[in-house]
Amino acid sequence: MYRPPLVALLPLCLIAAPAQAQDGDLEVEASIRLRVEGIDGQFRPNTADMGALLLRTLVSAEYDAGPVRIGGEIQDARAYFDRAPSSIGTTEIDTLEPIQAYVVAELGEKAELQVGRMTMDWGSRRLVSRQNFRNSTNAFTGARLDWQPSAGNSITLFWTMPQDRRPNDREGILDNAVELNRERPDQQFFGARAMMANRVSGASLEAYLYRLVEEDAPNFATRDRHLWTGGFRLLKTPNVGAVDFEIEAVWQQGTTRASAADRTDLNVKAYFMHASIGRTFAAPWSPRLILSYDRASGDGRGSNYGRFDTLFGARVFEYGPSSLYGPIGRANLSSPEARLEVKPNKRWDGYFAVRPLWRENATDAFASTGLRDASGATGCYAGTQFDLRVRHWLKPDRVRVAAGAAVLAKGNFLRNAPRAPQNGNSHYGFAEITYGF
């Protein structure tokens, strides 16, 4: 199978600055990111301790013709030197893919309609996101209507077909094979969201209702999810010397199957909630202290299915690194966190976080670890995560380096659950450089 090398994209990248300089109606941007990461003390069953080199190249362009804009973006995400049995999949590998190809039409001064392939990044990003840390991102094909009646207030209606990332077979993934992603009518994601500024004591209010419908397709089995997901978020943005907060509550219902191999539809009743309070201090390095709590339902022994589905959400911004790591997700989770963020100047930023971890339900699989103790004998305490990250702009808005690490101090469940690796605590680290132009 033909695999064009990464350098095949470089000619596209090199035209970015001249194209924008010569014609103000055409904007071209590109970035290349190289990241080295590794993990030992693996928490996943039957998965090796390993390291990998991850490369991601993005090239995007948009032509503004007045009331109409035409744009597109190519993503090339690859991984090398991983070790079998590996956890690397379509979240790390999506080669030479046009993730965006769209037309945007202005409908007056306050509304616009976008049609085609697109990425979406909304609100808290817990349910609909464009992935940043992850090597490949979520993308959709469809239409969205955005209306902004006044500053800070907006309404969005959308209908899409989520793109299935390809290749999705083990040989193709390990080979960084080139295969176009696919969208299909058997999987649809649509809904509405509204954002209202300064609604409650200076805080903004977001409300949304999403619908996900999927069914099996030839040679493609799914869990046949038919989910309604509705919620709200109340947010007060951080300011120096002031208290900020965020509250988000989500309810989920519908039907699903326990796995793609099952044929029994289960009634879904699940939930997720997040609450945090923070303060930015008027002191050197602009320290900000945040205390938060997350709770996501798990599946119990009753007739209903209770495991929360985070849909197309991101998790790195509050749960630590994903990729080769990523034990924490919004499913069967009860977890507080204490986090300290610092920003010494415009070029430097960093954080350190401590997060104890419990299972919300003692009989369901814990978060994203793949480990389950159906008897509940190992209890709810899974362990405690410590993680940190530091970033620095070597050249503002052009070259940035970052490094981070995480330690998962395993509790009774992660040490003694059935199939749990007997290899001590998990340790993860990464270092990366991003060049944008």
N, C-alpha and C positions, 0 to 999 in steps of 0.2 A: 504493500500500500504506500502511495506517494506521501511524503511528509515534507512540505516546504520548510526550510530552516527559518529560524527566527529572523535572521538578517534579511530575509526577503521582504520584511516589512519596513526596513530602515529607509529605503528610498521614499516611501510615503511620509515617514516622519520628517525627513530632511526638508520637505517642501513647506513645512508648517509655517515657519516665520516669514519667508518671502511671500506666500500666498496672502497672508493677512496684511502685510505691509503694502502690497501693490493694489489690492482691491478691498476697500472697506466693507463691501457687502459680503465677502467670503471670510469666514473664520475657520481656521484649521488648528487643531490642538492634538498633541501626542504625548505619550509618556511611556517610559520603560521602567519596570521595577524588577529588581533581582533580590530574592530573599533566600537565606539559608536558615533552616530550622531543624530541630531534633528533639526527640523525646525518649526517655527511658523510664522504667517502672510503669510500663503501659497498663492502663486501666481497662482497656477493651479486651474481651476474651478472644483468644486465638489470633492476636495481632502482634507483630514484632515491634520491639524497640527499634527506632529507625531515625534516619535523617534524610533530608531531601533538599534539592535546589529547585526553587520555584521561579519561573519567569512569567511576567505578564506585560504585554504590549497593547496599548490602546491608541487608536487613531480615529479622531472624529472630525467632521466637517459640517458646517451649516451655511447655506446661502440664503441671505435675507433679500427677498424681492418685494419688500413693502408689505402688502397685506398677506403675503404667503412666504413661508420659510420652508426650505427643503434641507433635510439633514440625514446624516448616517454615522455609524460608528462600527469599527472592526475591533474585535477583541481576539487576542491570541494568548491563551493561558496554557502553560506547559509545566511538567514536573519531571525531574531527573534524579537518578541515583537512589530512588526509594527501594526499600527492602521488603521482600515477600515474607510472610503474608502482610499486605499493606492495607492501611485505611484510606489511601488516596483514591478518589473517585471523581465524579463529574463536578464536584465543588472545587477541585483543583485544576482540572483539565477541560478545556473547551477551545480547540485550536482553530484559528483563522475563521472566526465566526462573525457575520454581520449582525450584531445584537440590536442595532438600531438602523432603521431605514424608514423615514417618516416625512409627512407633509403636515405643516401647521398653517391653518387659515384663521386670520383675525376676523372675528364677528363683531364689528364695532370696536369701541375703545376698551370695553371691559370683559370681553369673552373671546376665547379661541378654541378651535377644534383641532385635535391632533389625530392623525390616522396613520397606521403602519406598524412597524416594529418599534418598540420603545422600552426604556427602563422607567421605573417609578420608585420614588423615594419620599414617603409621606410621614408627617407627624413624628411620632416617637421612633418610627422605623421598626417597631416590634412586630408588626404584621405585614407591612409592605415596604420593601427596601431595595435599594441598589447596594450591593455588597462592596465594601471598601477593602477590608483586610483580606477577605477570602479571595482566592486567585481568580475565580470566575463569578459572574453575577447572575441574578435573576433577570429575565427579560420577557416581554409580552408582545403579542400581536393583536391589535384591535383599534379601539377608538376611545378618546377621552375628551370631555367637554369641561373647560375651566371657566368659571365666571367669578370675577372679583368686583363686587358692587362698590366697595370702598376699601381704603387702606387697612390691611390686617384682617379683612373679612373675605372669605372665598367659599365657593361651592364647587365640587368636582363630581361629575357623573362619568362612569367608565364601563366598558365591556371589552374583555380581552380573552385570548387563549394563551395561557402560559407556555413558554417554549420548553420542550423537553430537550435537555442537553444531550448531545451525542458526541462521540460514541458512549454507550452505556454498558458495553461488555468489557470484561476484565482484560482481554487481550488488547482491545482497541485503546483502553485507558492507559495501560502500561506502555503502549507503543506511541502515545501522543498522536493517534491517528486523526486525520482530518475527515470530519463528517458533519454536514450541516444539521443544526438543530431543527426540530420540527414542532409545529403547532397543529392542533387537531380539534375539530368540533366536539370530540368526546371529553374534552377538558376545557371548562370555561370558568372565568373569574370575573365578577362584575359587582357593581355596587355604587355607593355614594358616600361622600364625606363633606363635612362643613367645618370651617374654622372661623371663630369669632373672637376678636381681640378685645381685651380689657372688659371682660364680662363680670368677673367676680373679684372685687378688691384689687383691681389691676392685673388680674390673671386672665389668660386666654383660655377659651374653651373649644375643644375639638370633639365632634361626634361623628360616628360612622356606622355603616351597616354594609357588610360584605357577604357575597354568596359564592361558594366554590362548588362546582358540579363536575364530577369526573366519572367516567365509566371505562370498562376494559375496551381495548382495541386489539385488532389482530396482532399477535406476537408481543403484546404489551399489557401486562396485568397490573391492575391498580387496586387500591383499597375501596374503590367506589364511594368516595367521600361526597356527601351531599350536605354541606354545612352552611348554616347561617352564623355569622360572627358579628356581634354588635357591641359597641362600647363607647366610652367617653374618656377624655383626658383633660385635666385642669392643670395649667402650667404657668408658673411665674418665673421669668427668666432671671438668671443671676446678675447681680449688680454689686459693686464694691460697697462693703459696709452694710449690706441688707440681707435679709433672709429670703431664700427662694425655695420653691417646693414644686413637686409634681405628683399627681395622683392619676392613675389610669386603672380602669376596671373594664373587663371584657367578659361577655357571656357567649357561649357557643352551644348550638344545638343542631340537630339534624339526624343523619344516619351515616354509618361507616362500617367497615369490616375490620376485624382485628389485624388482618394481614392481607397481602395481595393474593395469597393462596386460599383464603377462606371464602365461603359463599353465603355466610349468614350476615344479614344486615342488622346492625345494633343501633339502638337509639342513643344519641349523644346528648349528654348533659355535662358540660365542662366549663371551667372558668379560669381566668388569670387576673391577678391584681398586682399593681406596683405602687409603692408610696415612698417618697424621699423628701428630705429636708436638708438644705445646705446653707452655707454662709461663706461669702468671700470676704476675707479680712484685708483691711487697708494696711498692708505690711509688705516688706521686701519679698519678692517672688510671688506676690498675689496669691497666697495660699487659700484654697477653698476646701472646706470639710463637708462631706456629704454622708448622711446616714440614710440607709434605704432598706426596704424589705420587699421581697418578691414571693409570690405564692401562686403556683399553677397546679391545677387538680391532676390527680392520677386516677387510674382505673382500679376500682375495687372489685369486690366479689358479687355485687348486685347485677341485675339484668341490664342496666344501662352502661354505656361506655363513657368513662369519665376522664380520659386522658386528653389534655388540652393540645390543640394543634396550632402552632404559631404561624401557619400558612407560609408566607414568603418573607418573614421577618429576619432581621439581623440580630446578633447577640453579642458580638465582640465588645461593643461600646460599654456594656455593663457586666458581662460575664467572663471577660478575659479572652485570650487568644483562642481561635478555632483552628482550622487547618489540621495539622497532625495532632493537635491537642483538642480542646473543646468538649470537656465532659459535661458542662452545664448547659441546659436548655430549658425552655418554658414548658416543661411537662413533668408532673410528679415532683414538684420542687417546693420547699419551704426554706427561705434563706434570707437572713439579714446581711448587710454589708456596711463596713466603714471604709471610706475612701478619702485620700488626701491628694488633691491636685495642685500643681505648682506651675507657674509661668514666669520664670525670671526675667524674660524679655521677649521681644517679638520673634526671636529665632528658636528659643528653647521652650519645651514644655514636658511635663511628666506627671506620673501618678503612681501611688502605691495603694493597694486595696487588700482587705482581709474579708473573707466571706465563708462563714460556717454553712454547712450544707445538710439538710435533712430531706427525707422523702415525705411528701404529703400523704401518701398512702403506702403502708408497709408491705403490700403484696404486689405492687406494680414495679415495672422497670424504672430505674432511677434516671431521670433527665435524658442525656444523650450518651450514656455509658454502654448501653446494651446489656446491662446486668440486671437480673431480676431474682428475687427470692419469693416465690409464690406463697410460701408458708408464713412469711413475716417474721421468722425466727431471728433474723439478724438485725431486726429493729429498723428505726428510721434514720439514725445518724449515719451519714455517708462519709464525712470528713470535713476538712477545712482547706480552702484555697487561699494562697498568697500570690499576688501577681503585681508586676510593675512594668512600666514602659517609659522610655525616654526618647524624645525626638529633637532633631536639630536641623535647621535650614542652613546648609553650607552656602547656598546661594538663594536668597529669598525668591520664592515662587518658582524656582527652577530645580534645585537639587536638595533633597532632604534625606537624611539618614535616620534610622530608628533601630532600637534594640529593646528587647523585653524578655521577661522570664516569668515562669509560673511554677509553683510547687503545690501539689495536691497531697496533703497529709491525710492518708486514707483512714477512715473510721471503721467501725466494726462491719458495716455492710460491704464496703468496697474491699475489705480484707477477706471476708468469710462467706460472701454470697456464692451460690453455685456458679461455677465456671470463672470465678474471680481469679485473675493472675496472682500468683504468690511471688511477687517480685519487689515488695517494698513500695515506698511512696513514688508518685509520678513527678518527674522533673522535665520541664520544657524550656527551650530558649530559641530566640530568633534574632537575626540581624539582617537589615535590608537597606537598600539604597534605591531611591526613585529619582529619575531624571525626567523632567517635564519640559516641553517646549511647544 
